[in-house]
Structure formats: C-alpha cells, structure tokens
Amino acid sequence: MSNIKKADQYNDPSHNYLHYWDNRDYEHAAEEMAIKRLLKGKRFHNAVDVGGGYGRLAVLLEKYSEKVTLAEPSQQQLDIAKDFLKDHPKIDRSLLQADNLKFKSDTMDLVTMIRVMHHLPDPSAEFNEIHRIMRNDGWFILEVANFSHGRNRLKYALRGKRMPQAPVDIRSKNNKNEDEIAFVNHNPITVIKQLAHAGFKVERILSVSNLRSTKLKKFLPINAMLAVEKVLQPALAKTYFGPSVFLLVRKAS
C-alpha cells in the first residue's frame, strides 16, 4: 500500500481485523482451499504474505515454505500478530508497504497478496515491486475483489449496461472522502492486463467464496457449503463468478 493513510483503518483501536473474521469461517476456509489448490505439490525457500494483516494466512504458507515473512503496513495488525503467531516463531513480522517491500531483488519464490486489492485503485506500483522481489521461477498468488461477479453481471445485463472496466468505488457516500481508506472492486480482465503490463502472466484462475451469502449461512452447514465450493472453484473460474478471484501468476518469459 503506497502511503501511511492506507493503513489508518487497520491502526484504529476500534477496528480489530481479527474480530472481523468472527462468523466468516466459510470465507476463510474457501480462501485456504484455493491457496492449497494453487500450491499443491510446490515447495519454497522464501515466502512473503503482502498485506497479510495479523497472519491469518501466513500460518498456512508455513506448510509450503522454509521461511515466511508477514509484510504488513499496520502496526496494530503486527501487534495482534505477535500473539496470534506466538506458536509460529519462524514467521517474521515486518512493517512494510506493498509498493516498497525493501527485500532484495529476485529473492522471493512465493508472494501472496490476499484481500489487499480492494484498497488499491491503481495497483501498478505494487505489481512492479512484487515483480522486482520475485525470482524468475517464483509464484505469485493474487486475490482480486471482483466487481464483475455473477450477481453484478446479471444486474448490469438486465439494465442493458456493460460491466465497468475500471475499478468501482464501493464506499458509502459518507466515507467517500480523502481521509478514508480506498475501497474498490476490480474487473479481473483489467487486472490481468495490468499484470501483463508489469511483466506477469496468469497461469491459473479460481473463482472463490462462490456461496458467500448471509442467508445461505443461516441454513446450510459449513461442510455442505465447502463441498459445493470445492466443485465450483475450478468450474466457475473462467466466468469470474465469485466475489473473489484468485490468480496464480508467474513472471512472463
């Protein structure tokens, strides 16, 4: 994230990102499922979880990499991570912005950036920085907050409108001011073009959190939701159906 203001919300004592995940077991499990799918059979030396908050997914990366660094712009999140990761002493915690990661060039063979894109209306600086730190044979997992998900596409089709190509600000009117953190959803097709411009190519796509719905959660057990999710992630990938799209990315040759 390119400036200190972008971390303000996560430094606010009234906003505890750990508690944000209360009652979001399905979403968390769906994201872990996607990462496991994309990393199956792979092993790494150095992994960095960019904007990883308190380390929610960094603990999963430990299963695939000898060394894991949690790179997070919010000091409050790193303070929470100190307790959350108390049983994971090998995970380093660093106060870093996504467009200035300060690692040496060509040193990371795995980079993840999950639930960060919704704060980046223009991710070009972040993509360039990730390209810099990645090894030529490295992998990058990017999660995209998807505006062109299935329900939105239906709404636009019924109105006879085309899906926006540019990021869409989804903040409320009260929060649309310069002092509030950016909150946008992206068109995955545009993001893939931005990745190509930064020197990346997309190797695999997954549609994630396809059943994200407060109504469904009320009457469907999580195991049933995840069984369906397992089938839908690859099946709906090319349609960008879900509210999250996971991209497995490599440097272009």
Secondary structure, 3 states (H helix, E strand, C coil): CCCHHHHHHHHCCCCCHHHHCCCCHHHHHHHHHHHHHHHCCCCEEEEEEECCCCCCCHHHHCCCEEEEEEEECCHHHHHHHHHHCCCCCCEEEEECECCECCCCCCCEEEEEECCCHHHCCCCHHHHHHHHHHEEEEEEEEEEEEECCCHHHHHHHHHCCCCCCCCCEECCCHHHCCCCCCCCEEECHHHHHHHHHHCCEEEEEEEEECCCCCHHHHHHCCHHHHHHHHHHHHHHCHHHCCCCEEEEEEEECC
